[in-house]
Amino acid sequence: MKQHRNAARSNESCRILLIAGQLGGGGLEQQLCYLLQAMDRKVYRPGLVVWNYDDSEVNVRKVRDLGVPIWGYPASASSYWKMMELTRLARRLNPEIIHSYGFFTNFAAYCAARASRAIPLGSIRGEIDLSLSETRPLLGRLSAAFPPDQISNSNAAAKLANKPRGWFKPRRMTVVPNALDLTKFQDAPLPAERPMRLLGIGSLIPLKRWDRLLQIGRELRQRNLPCVVEIAGDGPLRHELESQATRMGIADMVRLLGYRRDIPDLIVRARAVIHTADNEGSPNAVMEAMASGRPVIATDAGDVSRLIENGKTGFVVPREDPELLIRRVVEVVTDDALAARLGIGAKNYAQCEFQLPRLAERTLEAYRSAGWKA
């Protein structure tokens, strides 16, 4: 069994060794790339281990272009083999920090840090991570407790992690909010053409609740409001959503766009971004829409209520209130002044709160709080 090695540097050494489950197109991987982009890579010399490595994944090239070395383990390899390889690598590289950037690799990072005398840090990226403690109790509980210092991008997840659960919880939880490269998002007026585009962004998986967005589409059709529903993302529910749209009689107004690299362009063509998830951390899709000056109508999952000031920068709707969700969408579709006002408020908030340098600054501060003497 061989591991992948991206020989980005001739000397194998790093101060900060990060661990990711994969390098696909999800929000976690995007934030990891943003962190590496914002970090002073000459000073901190980061390296990356990918637990289930696939050279074709979309963020592999981004990491390589930043000059960050990658060590990747085949998805087919056993967890035991990967643990041994990670431990050997950590002893060879002698990093000062080993940071698991996803929940599923927390315990592996802890063990490798113990073997190499590095400072370990783990991650809880959203409320869904902690449900692993119920479905896979051994790994879930170990990952929730070790490393004892963990970072979350979500206040909601951090609060849940700190609930009494014996010793199976972090000793210290630091919240480091997500950030964006704001230069990627355009400043453009709301589009005036009809039909209006309503955009959803995310993986096609059950917890995103795309059925709610299809129900919105059907309601708009019944009200004779000229709209199309676009969903940018891919996943196992694609064929099911296509069939559902056909059964609902709205297949002609629903466009499943698949994975897209041009999300900022899709956003500026949209009237609004609709986020219908049942479970979240701090969703990139909401932040990206706000950075583009587009109103967001979103369910109250994860930290959405912290990102959006209801009625001023968008609308936040209880997950169990589909009627209010539809009503808010109709308001944004039919009221040009309201949509423009929400978009301007969202843009102003994003420019103040989502700045990329803060991601590196707050992450490094979390390392120092864990005992790093950098």
Secondary structure, DSSP 4 states (H G I P E B T S, - for coil): ---EEE--SSS---SEEEEES--SSSHHHHHHHHHHHHS-HHHH-EEEEEEEE-TTSTTHHHHHHTT--EEEEETTS-HHHHHHHHHHHHHHH--SEEEESSGGGHHHHHHHHHHHTPEEEEEE-SHHHHTHHHHSHHHHHHHHHSSSEEEES-HHHHHHHTS--TT-S-SEEEE----B-GGGS---PPP--SSEEEEEES-SSGGG-HHHHHHHHHHHHHTT--EEEEEEB-STTHHHHHHHHHHTT-GGGEEEEES-S-HHHHHHT-SEEEE--SS-SS-HHHHHHHHTT--EEEE--TTHHHH--BTTTBEEE-TT-HHHHHHHHHHHHH-HHHHHHHHHHHHHHHHHH-BTHHHHHHHHHHHHHTT---
